[in-house]
Amino acid sequence: MQLIDLNKTRDIGSSCLFAKVGSFNVLFDCGTSPKRVGYDALPAFDKLGTTVIDLVLVSHCHLDHVGSLPYIMKRQQQARVLMTQASHVILPRILNNCVSVMQLQRDELGIKEYPLYALSDIEALEQHILPMQFGKSRILRKGDDEITITFFEAGHVIGASSILVEHKHRSIFYTGDVLFRDLKILRGAKWPARKVDTVITETTRGSTPRPKGCSASNETERLVVTIRDTINGGGSVLIPAFAFGRMQEILKIISCARKENKLQQTTPIFCSGLGYGLIEDFDFIAKKLSGVNFRKKITKELKIKIFRGNNPKDIKKQIQEPSIFVLSSGMLVENTSAYNVASAIIDDHKNAICFVGFCDESTPGGELQKYSTGDSFLFKTQNYMAKIAAKIDKFDISGHADREEILKNILNMSPRAVVLVHGEENSRNWFMDELIELSPNTQIFDMNPCEAFLV
């Protein structure tokens, strides 16, 4: 089997892996990089040359896994796209929002190649998609050759899957992004109990050990206590959250805490953007599919208000009482509601900004976490230098599995080969070292960008 990692750098950017399996040319995911813009954010599709793609297997609908799907499908119209039923529901809203953001960036930042695709390209995707049920295999044929594809629950976000590819006497298991513990809104990963030949694994948290005594449940409880204490102290709480998955999980955590009388029942809650729009899709999916625990009625139970505001001075005027802001943009990206609210509340010691997921160090959210109380922080797009007085805290309730969990489940499959992808250098190195020690007979491939490997 030939593999080429089309992500241009060794990080969690534009996830896209080419595999030649028998006569089938397969892409695992087609993402865009959150760190780059324009054509540079795309995978290195030029490395495919004249290769005709037969199948695109989509693990889940985060943009680093699907952001370039309409772009490549416009050029590979013969390909079939396989994804879960839930991802099939969610995908259009994610991609439509992406087009809107690209149009805005074109106008504000002068990125001439944006948008990379049009709404019509997203609509055209529909005829290529084959929705998959978890655990039910699909056999696809090409001439005399055939391949069997099975999707398994991967936790992480609604619709996320790990994908088993079987060809003749060979089996390849692509983990995608995975989470084994149950979330409030979604049950955890359920991998097949079987031996496989090759595992292609994400390595996101390879460099992130979980401190002794620290657990996701403890961190969730600590978040609830922080919200409660901040509100009781007369302050407001900002929780920047990824629109897809994190925002809905945080709302469910707040809902459960209120039912247990751990949080005040009347504190105003504000949401905005794509994350709020996805509530409709989650409600539809929960009615149709098992394993999803999130319904639209939560918006009425929590009396959620739509947040609208850009100017920090106007935002301050809107905050007439202690409030909770659960706003899209987990990394506090510039010109988002979360970014603007942060600039409005950061100078008051009664307030708190709570990060609940991965934050790249180069983003405003990642930068802010390096600062301390009393430091000055520049909100660049507002040309506003703020003195930090609010509490800045991080809560380890990531949607990614701990590295030890992934390693244990990989070893349970007794693979001949393990391929490391979708992680920073230190993260890959941890998996490499552990696999060498615990499974010395396993071949390990640490994928370099755009370099062909025979596995």
N, C-alpha and C positions, 0 to 999 in steps of 0.2 A: 504494500500500500504506500503510495506517495502522498506526503503531506506538505503543504506550504502555508505558513502563518502569514496572512495578508495584512495583519496589523503592522503598521510601519515602525513601531517602536515596542520595546519590551515593557509594556505597561497594561493597564486595563482599558485602553482606548478603543479603537474601532475593531471590535471582535469580529473576525472573519477567517475561517480556516478552510482551505481547499483540500479535498481528499479524493484521490483516484482509487475507487473500490471496484475491482474487476473492470468492466467496461463503463461503469458509472462515474461521471464527474459530479462531485458533491460539494456544496458549500455549507458549512456549519455556521449559521448566523451571518448577518450583514450589517454591521454597526457603523456608527460615526464616533469620532473621538470628541469627548467633551472639552479637551484642552486645545483643540485646533479649530481653524475655521476654513471655509471655502473648500476647494478640492483637496486641500491638505488634510481635512478631517475624514476623508474617505479611506477605505482600505486600498491597498495597492492593486487595484483591479487590472492595471496594465500588465502585471506579471502573469496574468492568465493568457495573454496573447490571443490566439485564435481559438482557444479551448471553448467548447460548447458545453455549458452547464446543463446537467439533467435534473438535479434536485437541489433545492435549498431547504435545509432543515433548521427551523427557528426554535430556539430554546425558550425565549420569553421576549416581552415587548419593551424593555428598557432601550433607550436610543443607542447605547453603545453596543446593542445586539441587533437592532432593526433599522437604525437611522438611515442606512444606505440601501435598503431593500428596494424601494421604488426606482432608485437610480440604476441598479444593476439589472432589474427585471425589464426595464425599458430596452436594455441591450441584450438580454437573454430571454426573449419572449417564449422560447420553447420550454423553458424550465418549469417544473412543478414545485410549489412551495408547500411544505408540510408544517403545520403548527397545531397546537391544541385548540379545542373549541373555544375556550375562554380567550386565548390570545387572538383568535379570529374576530371576536367581538370587540376587543380592546384596541387592536391595531389601528383602525381608521382614525380614532380620536387622537391617539398618540402622534401619528404621522401628520394629520391635518394641523395639529397644534405646532408641530415642527416647521411646517411650511410658513405658518404665520410668524413664528419667531425669526426664521430666515429672512422673510420679507422685511421685518422690522430692522434686523441687523444690516440688511442691504441699504436701507434708507438712512439709518443712523450712523453706521460705521463705514459705509461705502464699499461693502464687500460685493463686487460686481457680479461674481458667479452665483450669488444667492438669488432666488432659491435653487437648490440643486435639482429639484423636481417640482412638478406642478400637482395640483389637486386631481387633475385628470389622470396622472400617472398612478396615484393612490387608488383611484376608482378602477383602473385597468388591472390592478393586482388581483382583484376579486376572482377573475376567471382562472387564475393560476393556483388558487389556494385549495388544498385538500385538508379539511379539518380532521384532527385525530382525537380519538378517545384514549384516555390513559389505560394502558395495559392491553389494548386491542391492536394486534399487528396488522400491517398492510404490506402486501407483496406487490412490488413494482417490477415490470419487465422491460428489457431493452434487447430486442432480438432474441437470441437463445439464452441470454443472461437474466438473472433475477436477483433482487435484493429485498430483504425483509426489514421493515422499520417499525419499532415499538417505542412509544413515549411513556415515560414514568414520571410520577409526581416528584417535583424538585423543591417544594416549599418556596422560599425566597419571595415571590410575588404571585398573585393570582395568574394562573395559566402557565407558570414556569414548569419546564420539563427537563429531564435528563433523557437522552436519546440512545437507544440500542440499535445498532446497524449490524445485520447478519448477512454474510455473503459466503456461500459455499460452506467451508469449514471454519470460517473466521468470524469473530464477533468484535465490534468496536463500541465502546460505551463512552459517550460524550456527556460530561456531567452538567455543562452549562453552569450557571450560578445556582448554588444549592444551600438550603437551610434545613436541618433535620428536626429541630425543635418545632413544636406547634406555636403558631402566632395566635393572637386573639381572633384574627379574621380568616386564618388559613391553617390547615394541618400541614405538618412537616413532610419532608421528602420520604418517599418509599421506593428505595432501589431494589432491583431484583436480587434474590438470594441465589446467585449462580456464578460460575466461573466465566470470565471473559478473557479474550486474547489481549486486547489493548484498551486501556483507559486513557481518555483525553480529559485532563482535569483542570478546572480553574484553581488559582493559587492566591486569591485575593487577600486572605488574612494570614498568609504564611509568615509574615514578619510581625504579626500582632498576637502575642501570647495573652491569654486571659489571666489576670492576676489571681492568685490563690484566694478563694473565698468569694470571688466575683462571679455572679451568674446573671443571665438575662433577666430572671425574675427579680433578683435583688436590685438590679439597675432600674427595672420598671418601677419598683416600689420607691426607689430613691427619687425618680422623676416625679412621681405623684406627690411625694412629700415636699419636693422643691416647689412645685406648682402651688400646693396648699399654703406653704409658709410665705411664699412671695405675695400671694393674693391677700392673706391675712395681715401682711405687713403693709398693705396699701399699694403694692406694686403690680405691674403687669408682666406677663410671661410671653416671650416669643419663642416658638418652636419651629425653626426652619426645617421643612420636611420634603423629601422627594415626592413629587406629585403622584406617582404611580406606586402604590403600596405603602409607603411610609406614612403619608398623611392619613390614610384611612385607618391604619393600625393605631396611630396616636389618638384619633378620635374614638376608637373602640376602647383604648386604655382609659381615656377620660370618662367615657360612658360607664364602664365597669366600676371605676373608682367612685363615681357619683352614686351608683346603685348600692355600693358598700359604705356610703356616707363618709368616704375619705376625702371628698372634695365638695366644695360649696355648690349648691344646686343652681344658684342664680347668676353666677359669674358669666358675663358675656363672652361668647366664643366667636372668633372671626376666622373665616377661611377665604381662599381666593383661587382663581386660575384653574389650570388643568386638573389639579387634584380634586377640586370640588365637582367639576364636570364628570369625572370618572365615577362618582358615586352612582350615577344612573346606570352605567355599565355594570358595576359591581352588583347592584340590585338585580339586574336582569340575569346575570350569571348565577347568583345565589338561588334564584327561583328554579333554574334549569339543571344545575349541577351540584353534586355533593362535595363536601370538603370546604365550602366557602361559607363564612359566617359574617356577613355584612349586608345590612339592608338599608334602604333609603330612609326609613323611618327614624334613623339616628339623627338626621338633621332637625327633625321636629322635637325629638326627645332632648337634644342639647340646645335647641333654639339657636342654631347656627345663623350668623349674619354674614352677608357677603361683604368683604373688605374692599374698599375703594379708596385709594390715596397714593400720591406720589411725593408731594412736598412734605419734608419733615415737620415744618411749622404747622401745616394743615393737619398732619397726622396727630400731632400733640394736642391740637384742639379737639380732635375726635375722641381722644381717650379721656373721657369724663370720669371714669371709674376704673378700678382694677379689672383687667381683661386678659383673656388668653388668645393669642394669635397663632394659629396653625396654618402656616403659609407655604406655598410651593417655593422650591429652591432650597434643597438641603444643604447646598454649599454656599448659600448667601450670594449668589451671582448678582453682578451689578444690574441696576435698573429693574429689579424684581420687587414685588411687594415686601418680601421678607427683608431684602437689603434696605429698603426705605424705612421700614418700621424699626429695624436695628439702629439706624442712624438717629431715629427720633427718641428712642428709649434708653440708649446706652449711657447717657450722662447722668442717670438717676440711680442712686444706690439701692432704691427700693425695687427696681426691676431686675429681671433675669432673662438671659438668652440661653436656651437649652438645645444643644446639638445632639441628635439622636441617630446618626448614621455616619457613613464614610464621608470624609471631607478632604479632598485633595489639598495638599499644602499650598499650592499656587493660587487657590481661589480665595476670595475675601473671607469665607468661613474658615478655611484652613489657616489663613494669616491671622485672623482675629484670635484664634485659640492659642497662639504663641504669646499673646500680650497679657499683661497683668493689670490689676486695678491701679489707677493713677497714670497709666501710660496714655499716650495720645495715639489715636488711630485715624488714618485718613480714609474717608469715603470718597474715592477718586472721582467718580462720575458726578458727584455733587460738589466737589472741591470743598469738602467740609472736614475739618480736623476736629474730632470729638475726643473729649477726655473720658476714659473708661471709668465708670462708677458702678454700673450694673454688674451683677454676678454673671460670669461666663462659665458655663459648665458643659461637660460632655458625658453622655450616658451610653454605655456599651450595650445597646440593644439592636445590633446590626442585623440586617436581613441575610447576612452571609454566615455559613457554618464556621465554627472554630476549626482551626487547622488540624487539631488532633482528631476531630470527628471525621473530617474528610479522609485523612490518612487511614484511620481504622477501617472505614467502609471500602476504601480502595483495596486494602490488604485482604479484606474478606472475599474479594473477587479473584484473588490469586492470579493477577494478570502477568502475562509474559512481558509486556511492555507498558510503560506509563509515559504519557506525553504531557509536558508542563506548558500551560498557556495562561493568558489572562491574569497577569500579576507582575508586580514590580520585581526588580532584581533580587532583593533580599528575601522576598516571599518565595520565589522559585528556589533559591538556594536552600531555604529551610526544608522544603519538600525533597529536594535532591539529597541532602545529607541524611534525612530520616529514612528515606527509601533505601539508600545504599547500606545503612546500618541494619535495618529491619528486614529487608528483602534483597539480599546481595545478588541473587540470581535474576532479578528483574532488570530488564533493559530500561534505561531512563533517557528520554529525549527532551532536552530543554530547547524549545523552538526559538531560533533566531528569526528576525523579521525577513520575510521574502526568500528564505533559504529552503530549498527542497530537501526533504528527508525521506528516506525509505525506512519504513517501520515494519 
